[in-house]
Amino acid sequence: MAQAARDREDYSHPEKIYKNLIYAPNGITPDELLEKRKGVIKGFNVVYDGVNFADKELCWSCGWTVYNELLASYGSRIRIIHTRGNTGIWEVGSRWLIRDQPNDTSLGNDFISQEFLRNQPSLNIPLVKEMRKLSAPTDKVDLTLMSRAQGVGLNTIWHTLSPEQKSNYKDQLGNAIKQWRQFTSPVARKVDGGLLDDCLIGNCLRRTAPTCRKMGRTTDEWFENLEKDLRFGLSILHKTKDSQEIEEKYQELKNNFPKSEPYILTHGDLNLSNIMVKGDKIEAIIDWEYSGYLPWWAERWLSLIGGNNQSDELFDPLWADIGLEMDEDTFQTKVIDNVAEVIKAWQECTMYVEHPDYQTKWLRPGFCECKPFAGCFKWDQLGNQPEHKLRDTKVVTSLRSLLGL
């Protein structure tokens, strides 16, 4: 993608960038190519069949009009390269990106966490070199200009690397993790002190903010936020409505849950696609959206439970080298297995939960007549927080009956 952006900067040779251009020396179209131009509206004709098309929009996303098409010798060097939900990332030439997103509860923690680390003395964590806010804190839209991390995602080349090269990247990543793990907090929080969305357990629609539940400052607060759902999930798992039995199972979950303290600065989405490399060097660790002061075990847990063959090959020896509090087997039994029990109870409840308006959307028309692809604007991705609530008692009773509970 970066190479394509560099190619577009060579504006003196549009034929290298744009498909199906016809070269017309001295304005003369070769006779053999005239057929290809048949039916095309060209020149300065912004009025066609008595209708002024000057302001007619050809692209609803970028705003390109008939006037621009007919009268400009311009092809945009700013391109959309990534979208998710109501967020888009545009490449601005080959060295810069602009992230365009709502300034609401979906904002995430990427900017504040990277700025925090960049402002710490004596760190050499590979980060995006520059990030600048282009919007005011009160603006409805949040625009961030950031330098583009050079290179490619480690996931794209991992299968081509020798054992020595893989070990080199593992050592670099381990050194970076050690550096950001020196920052701790007595409570769970964002680096600016705000409450964290629960990207570990209390999310049934998505991990991205806003999630169904907040994490809470402490383990007790975390469980308070999850309690109603967990108790209901336990009643399903154990096929009981006995309050005493549910209480015992709930306390067992809490007692077996791994200690969260100390809360350690955590990336939260440390996968190979977020590790940008060039040559034999990690250029940048990107996408700190889920970051914050999370339980000490969260980074390791996330990298293991969401892993694949590539990530396991990177992270299994890495955590052993970092020298964390537990060996692999102990971590499995004390952390992974016990967290899994809480997640099981949470997930058991989710089929009895509804999120009113979650499916509401505005359907777009086809992009244009010749390309009738049609998407939509989803209500829950436009700054709205879907309500998370148990279904009507009659519906729950009916579902339980169907399942033999």
C-alpha positions in Angstrom: 0.0 0.0 0.0 2.8 2.4 0.8 4.4 1.7 -2.6 1.1 2.5 -4.3 1.0 5.8 -2.4 4.5 6.6 -3.6 3.5 5.8 -7.1 0.6 8.3 -6.9 3.1 11.0 -5.9 4.5 10.8 -9.4 1.8 13.0 -10.7 3.7 13.7 -14.0 2.9 10.1 -15.2 -0.9 9.5 -14.7 -0.8 6.6 -17.1 1.3 4.7 -14.5 -1.4 5.2 -11.8 -4.8 5.1 -13.4 -6.2 2.4 -15.6 -7.6 2.7 -19.1 -6.2 6.2 -19.9 -5.9 7.0 -23.5 -2.8 9.0 -24.6 -3.8 11.9 -26.9 -0.7 13.7 -28.1 -1.5 17.3 -29.0 -5.1 16.6 -28.0 -5.6 14.2 -30.9 -7.2 10.8 -30.0 -5.8 8.0 -32.2 -8.4 6.8 -34.7 -8.2 3.2 -33.5 -9.2 4.3 -30.0 -12.1 6.6 -30.9 -14.6 3.8 -30.4 -13.6 3.6 -26.7 -14.7 7.2 -26.2 -18.1 6.9 -27.8 -20.8 8.1 -25.5 -18.4 9.8 -23.1 -19.3 13.3 -21.9 -16.2 15.3 -22.2 -14.6 18.7 -22.5 -16.2 21.7 -20.7 -19.8 20.4 -21.1 -21.1 20.8 -17.6 -24.5 21.5 -19.2 -25.9 18.4 -20.9 -29.3 18.1 -22.5 -30.3 21.3 -20.8 -29.3 20.2 -17.3 -26.4 21.7 -15.4 -24.4 18.8 -14.0 -21.6 21.0 -12.6 -22.4 20.2 -8.9 -23.6 16.6 -9.5 -21.7 14.4 -7.1 -20.1 11.3 -8.7 -18.8 9.9 -5.4 -20.8 10.4 -2.2 -17.7 9.4 0.0 -15.1 11.8 -1.4 -17.4 14.5 -2.9 -15.9 14.3 -6.4 -18.3 16.2 -8.8 -18.9 16.4 -12.6 -17.1 19.8 -12.5 -14.0 18.2 -10.9 -14.1 15.4 -13.4 -14.3 17.6 -16.5 -12.1 20.5 -15.5 -9.4 19.2 -13.2 -6.1 17.5 -14.1 -6.1 16.1 -10.6 -6.2 12.6 -9.2 -6.4 12.3 -5.5 -3.3 11.4 -3.6 -5.4 10.9 -0.5 -6.9 7.4 -0.4 -9.0 5.4 2.0 -7.0 2.3 3.1 -9.0 0.9 6.0 -12.4 1.1 7.5 -14.1 -0.4 10.5 -17.4 0.6 11.9 -17.7 4.4 11.7 -13.9 4.9 11.4 -11.8 5.4 8.3 -8.0 5.7 7.8 -6.8 7.6 4.8 -3.3 7.6 3.4 -2.0 11.1 2.8 0.9 10.6 0.4 3.3 7.9 1.3 4.4 9.2 4.8 1.2 10.2 6.6 -2.2 8.8 7.6 -5.3 10.5 8.9 -7.7 8.6 11.1 -11.2 9.9 10.9 -13.5 8.7 13.7 -16.4 9.9 15.9 -15.4 11.7 19.1 -17.7 9.6 21.3 -17.6 6.5 23.5 -16.1 4.5 20.6 -12.9 6.5 20.5 -10.6 3.9 22.0 -7.2 4.4 23.7 -4.7 4.4 20.9 -3.8 8.1 20.9 -3.6 8.6 24.6 -1.5 5.5 25.3 1.0 6.1 22.5 1.4 9.7 23.6 1.9 8.6 27.2 4.7 6.3 26.1 6.3 8.8 23.7 6.5 11.3 26.5 8.3 8.9 28.9 12.1 9.5 29.1 14.7 6.7 28.2 12.3 4.4 26.4 13.0 2.9 23.0 9.7 1.2 22.4 9.0 1.1 18.6 5.9 3.3 18.1 4.4 5.4 15.4 6.9 8.3 15.4 4.4 11.2 15.3 0.7 11.6 16.1 -1.1 15.0 16.1 -4.7 15.8 17.0 -6.3 18.0 14.3 -9.5 18.4 16.2 -10.5 20.1 19.4 -11.6 18.0 22.3 -15.2 19.3 21.9 -15.4 18.6 18.1 -17.9 15.9 17.1 -15.3 14.3 14.8 -11.9 13.2 16.0 -9.1 13.6 13.3 -5.6 12.3 14.1 -2.7 12.8 11.8 0.0 10.2 12.2 3.2 9.2 10.5 3.0 6.0 8.6 4.8 3.0 10.1 7.1 1.7 7.4 7.4 -1.9 6.4 4.8 -4.7 6.6 2.9 -6.6 9.2 5.0 -9.4 10.8 2.1 -11.8 10.0 2.8 -11.4 6.2 6.4 -12.6 6.3 6.5 -14.9 9.4 6.3 -18.1 7.3 9.3 -17.0 5.2 11.6 -16.4 8.2 14.5 -18.5 9.4 14.6 -19.6 13.1 17.3 -17.0 13.7 15.2 -14.2 12.2 12.1 -15.2 14.3 14.3 -15.3 17.4 15.5 -11.8 16.6 12.0 -10.4 16.4 11.0 -12.2 19.5 13.9 -10.6 21.4 12.9 -7.1 20.2 9.3 -7.6 21.1 10.2 -9.0 24.5 12.4 -5.9 25.2 9.5 -3.6 24.3 7.0 -5.5 26.5 9.4 -5.3 29.4 9.6 -1.5 29.0 5.9 -0.8 29.0 5.2 -3.3 31.7 7.3 -1.2 34.2 4.2 1.1 34.4 1.8 0.0 37.0 -1.4 1.2 38.7 -3.2 0.2 41.9 -6.5 0.2 39.9 -7.6 -0.7 36.4 -7.9 2.4 34.3 -6.9 4.1 31.0 -3.6 6.0 31.0 -5.6 9.2 31.4 -7.5 7.8 34.4 -10.8 7.0 32.7 -12.8 3.8 33.2 -11.9 0.9 30.8 -14.4 -0.8 28.6 -14.4 -4.6 29.4 -12.5 -6.0 26.4 -11.8 -9.2 28.4 -15.1 -10.7 29.6 -18.1 -8.3 29.6 -18.6 -7.9 25.9 -21.1 -9.9 23.9 -21.4 -7.7 20.7 -17.8 -6.6 20.2 -14.5 -6.0 22.0 -14.3 -2.4 20.7 -15.7 0.4 22.8 -18.4 0.8 24.0 -18.7 -2.7 25.3 -21.7 -4.1 27.3 -19.9 -3.6 30.6 -17.2 -1.5 32.1 -14.3 -3.2 33.8 -14.4 -1.4 37.1 -11.4 -0.2 39.1 -10.9 -3.4 41.1 -11.8 -7.1 40.8 -14.7 -6.6 43.2 -16.1 -3.8 41.1 -15.5 -5.9 37.9 -17.6 -8.8 39.4 -20.3 -6.3 40.5 -20.6 -5.2 36.9 -20.9 -8.8 35.7 -22.8 -10.2 38.7 -26.4 -10.3 37.3 -25.3 -12.0 34.1 -22.9 -14.4 35.8 -25.6 -15.6 38.3 -28.0 -16.1 35.5 -25.4 -18.0 33.4 -24.6 -20.2 36.4 -28.2 -21.1 36.9 -28.3 -22.3 33.2 -24.9 -24.1 33.5 -25.9 -26.0 36.6 -29.6 -26.3 35.7 -30.8 -24.9 38.9 -32.9 -22.0 40.3 -31.8 -22.7 43.9 -30.4 -19.3 45.1 -28.1 -21.0 47.6 -26.5 -23.2 45.0 -26.1 -20.3 42.6 -24.5 -18.2 45.4 -22.0 -21.0 46.2 -21.1 -21.3 42.5 -20.8 -17.5 42.2 -18.4 -17.2 45.2 -16.4 -20.1 43.8 -15.9 -18.2 40.5 -14.8 -15.1 42.5 -12.5 -17.1 44.8 -10.8 -18.9 42.0 -10.4 -15.9 39.8 -6.7 -14.9 39.4 -5.6 -11.9 41.4 -5.6 -8.8 39.2 -3.1 -6.6 41.1 -0.8 -5.2 40.1 -2.5 -3.6 37.1 0.1 -3.3 34.4 0.2 -1.2 31.2 -1.1 -3.6 28.5 -1.3 -3.3 24.8 -4.4 -5.4 24.6 -4.2 -6.6 21.0 -0.7 -7.8 20.6 -0.9 -9.9 17.4 1.5 -10.2 14.5 -0.5 -7.9 12.2 0.1 -5.1 14.7 3.8 -5.5 14.6 5.3 -3.6 11.7 8.7 -4.7 10.5 11.2 -3.6 7.9 14.4 -5.5 7.3 15.4 -7.2 10.6 13.9 -4.4 12.8 10.5 -3.8 14.4 9.5 -0.4 13.1 6.4 0.1 15.1 3.9 -1.6 17.4 0.5 -0.2 16.4 -3.2 -0.2 17.3 -3.3 0.5 21.1 -7.1 0.8 21.0 -7.6 -1.7 23.8 -4.7 -0.6 26.0 -4.7 0.5 29.6 -3.8 -0.7 33.0 -5.2 -4.2 33.0 -4.6 -7.2 35.3 -1.0 -8.3 35.3 -2.0 -11.5 33.4 -4.0 -9.9 30.7 -1.4 -9.4 28.0 -0.1 -13.0 28.2 -3.7 -14.4 28.5 -4.8 -12.5 25.4 -1.9 -13.5 23.3 -2.5 -17.2 24.2 -6.2 -17.6 24.1 -6.5 -15.8 20.7 -3.4 -17.4 19.2 -2.7 -19.4 16.1 0.3 -21.3 15.0 2.2 -18.2 14.0 1.5 -16.3 17.3 2.2 -19.4 19.4 5.6 -19.7 17.8 6.3 -16.1 18.7 4.7 -15.8 22.1 5.3 -19.2 23.8 9.1 -18.7 24.1 8.7 -14.9 24.6 6.7 -15.2 27.8 9.2 -17.8 29.2 12.1 -15.3 28.4 10.4 -12.3 30.0 10.3 -14.1 33.3 6.8 -13.4 34.4 5.3 -14.6 37.6 4.3 -18.1 36.5 5.6 -20.9 34.3 3.4 -22.1 31.4 1.7 -25.0 33.3 0.9 -22.9 36.4 -0.4 -20.0 34.2 -2.7 -22.5 32.4 -4.3 -23.8 35.6 -4.2 -20.7 37.8 -5.2 -18.1 35.1 -6.5 -19.5 31.8 -8.7 -22.2 33.3 -10.2 -20.0 36.0 -10.9 -17.1 33.7 -12.5 -19.6 31.3 -15.0 -20.6 33.9 -16.1 -16.9 34.3 -16.3 -16.5 30.5 -18.4 -19.7 30.3 -21.0 -18.4 32.7 -21.1 -15.0 30.9 -21.5 -16.6 27.5 -24.2 -18.9 28.8 -26.2 -15.9 29.7 -25.8 -14.0 26.4 -28.5 -16.0 24.5 -31.0 -14.7 27.0 -29.8 -11.1 26.6 -31.2 -8.6 24.1 -29.8 -5.4 22.8 -32.8 -3.3 21.6 -32.1 -1.3 18.4 -28.8 -3.1 17.8 -29.9 -4.3 14.4 -31.3 -0.8 13.3 -29.6 0.5 10.2 -29.9 2.9 7.3 -29.6 1.1 4.0 -27.6 2.9 1.4 -28.6 2.8 -2.3 -26.3 1.2 -4.8 -23.0 3.1 -5.1 -23.8 4.0 -8.7 -25.8 2.4 -11.6 -22.8 0.6 -13.0 -21.6 -0.6 -9.6 -24.8 -1.3 -7.6 -23.0 -2.4 -4.4 -25.0 -1.2 -1.4 -23.9 -1.1 2.3 -25.5 0.5 5.3 -25.0 2.8 8.3 -25.5 0.8 11.5 -27.2 2.5 14.4 -24.8 0.9 17.0 -21.8 2.3 15.2 -23.0 5.9 15.1 -22.3 6.8 18.8 -25.1 4.8 20.2 -24.7 2.4 23.2 -27.0 -0.6 22.8 -28.8 -1.5 26.0 -27.8 -4.9 27.5 -30.7 -6.5 29.3 -32.2 -9.9 30.0 -35.1 -10.8 27.8 -38.7 -10.7 29.0 -39.4 -13.3 31.7 -41.9 -15.1 29.4 -39.3 -15.4 26.6 -36.6 -16.6 29.1 -39.0 -19.2 30.5 -39.8 -20.4 27.0 -36.2 -20.6 25.9 -35.3 -22.5 29.1 -38.1 -24.9 28.5 -37.0 -25.5 24.9 -33.5 -26.3 26.2 -34.8 -28.6 28.9 -33.6 -26.4 31.7 
